[in-house]
């Protein structure tokens, strides 16, 4: 199940992305880790509800971007001292590297 985030406007969501929001990092990471062994190419990770626009944006992750996306999330978890999550990410990245060999 994809995570849902509600924001007032699209600028607020853009700020969350620029500031490497923990909720977004958790949603992306959990989605990738739970879909490591699947076959689906594009995985729905996040739904962003923009109240002012009365719209919903669905964010998906391409399976080919799993490793890169996971690697980019490590500094976010390090900043929040969530080292167990960092270890999960490292394990998942190693799994993906071995899978591609």
TIDRENTOR-248657 format. One record per residue (C-alpha): x, y, z; residue number from 1; chain. Coordinates in Angstrom, 1 decimal. Example, Ala and Ser with C-alpha at 12.3 -4.5 7.8 and 13.67 -1.06 7.14 Angstrom:
TIDRENTOR-248657
- x  y  z  resi  chain
- 12.3  -4.5  7.8  1  A
- 13.7  -1.1  7.1  2  A
END
This chain:
TIDRENTOR-248657
- x  y  z  resi  chain
- 0.0  0.0  0.0  1  A
- 1.4  3.4  -1.0  2  A
- 1.8  6.1  1.6  3  A
- -0.4  9.2  1.3  4  A
- 0.9  12.7  2.1  5  A
- -1.4  15.7  2.3  6  A
- 0.0  19.1  1.5  7  A
- -1.6  22.6  1.1  8  A
- 0.0  23.4  -2.2  9  A
- 2.5  22.0  -4.7  10  A
- 5.2  24.4  -3.4  11  A
- 4.9  22.8  0.0  12  A
- 5.6  19.4  -1.6  13  A
- 8.5  20.8  -3.5  14  A
- 10.0  22.1  -0.3  15  A
- 9.6  18.7  1.3  16  A
- 11.6  17.2  -1.6  17  A
- 14.3  19.8  -1.5  18  A
- 14.7  19.4  2.3  19  A
- 14.8  15.6  2.0  20  A
- 11.7  15.0  4.1  21  A
- 11.8  11.9  6.3  22  A
- 8.3  10.8  5.5  23  A
- 9.1  10.7  1.8  24  A
- 12.3  8.8  2.4  25  A
- 10.5  6.2  4.5  26  A
- 7.8  5.8  1.9  27  A
- 10.2  5.3  -0.9  28  A
- 12.5  3.0  1.0  29  A
- 9.7  0.8  2.5  30  A
- 8.1  0.5  -1.0  31  A
- 11.4  -0.6  -2.6  32  A
- 12.4  -3.0  0.1  33  A
- 9.0  -4.7  0.1  34  A
- 9.1  -5.1  -3.7  35  A
- 12.7  -6.3  -4.1  36  A
- 11.7  -9.7  -5.4  37  A
- 8.7  -8.8  -7.5  38  A
- 8.4  -8.6  -11.2  39  A
- 6.4  -5.5  -11.7  40  A
- 8.3  -2.7  -13.5  41  A
- 6.7  0.4  -11.9  42  A
- 5.8  0.4  -8.3  43  A
- 3.4  2.9  -6.7  44  A
- 5.2  4.4  -3.7  45  A
- 3.5  7.6  -2.8  46  A
- 0.2  9.6  -3.2  47  A
- 0.4  13.3  -2.7  48  A
- -2.9  15.1  -2.0  49  A
- -2.7  18.8  -2.9  50  A
- -5.6  20.5  -1.1  51  A
- -5.5  23.8  -2.9  52  A
- -5.6  22.2  -6.3  53  A
- -8.0  19.4  -5.2  54  A
- -5.7  16.9  -7.0  55  A
- -3.8  13.8  -6.2  56  A
- -0.4  12.9  -7.7  57  A
- 0.8  9.3  -7.7  58  A
- 4.6  8.8  -7.5  59  A
- 5.9  5.5  -8.9  60  A
- 9.4  4.0  -8.9  61  A
- 10.9  2.2  -11.8  62  A
- 12.5  -1.1  -10.8  63  A
- 15.6  0.0  -12.7  64  A
- 16.0  3.0  -10.3  65  A
- 15.7  1.0  -7.1  66  A
- 19.4  0.9  -6.3  67  A
- 20.0  4.6  -7.0  68  A
- 16.9  5.7  -5.1  69  A
- 17.9  3.6  -2.1  70  A
- 21.4  4.9  -2.1  71  A
- 20.2  8.5  -2.1  72  A
- 18.0  7.9  1.0  73  A
- 20.9  6.8  3.2  74  A
- 22.0  10.4  4.1  75  A
- 18.4  11.2  5.1  76  A
- 18.3  8.4  7.6  77  A
- 21.8  9.1  8.9  78  A
- 20.7  12.7  9.5  79  A
- 17.9  11.4  11.7  80  A
- 20.2  8.8  13.3  81  A
- 18.1  5.9  12.0  82  A
- 21.0  3.5  11.6  83  A
- 18.9  0.3  11.5  84  A
- 17.1  1.6  8.4  85  A
- 20.5  2.5  6.9  86  A
- 21.5  -1.2  7.5  87  A
- 18.3  -2.4  5.8  88  A
- 19.1  -0.2  2.8  89  A
- 22.7  -1.4  2.5  90  A
- 21.4  -5.0  2.6  91  A
- 18.8  -4.2  -0.1  92  A
- 21.4  -2.5  -2.3  93  A
- 23.7  -5.6  -2.0  94  A
- 20.8  -7.8  -2.9  95  A
- 20.1  -5.7  -6.0  96  A
- 23.8  -5.7  -7.0  97  A
- 24.0  -9.5  -6.7  98  A
- 20.8  -10.0  -8.6  99  A
- 22.1  -8.0  -11.6  100  A
- 25.3  -10.1  -11.9  101  A
END
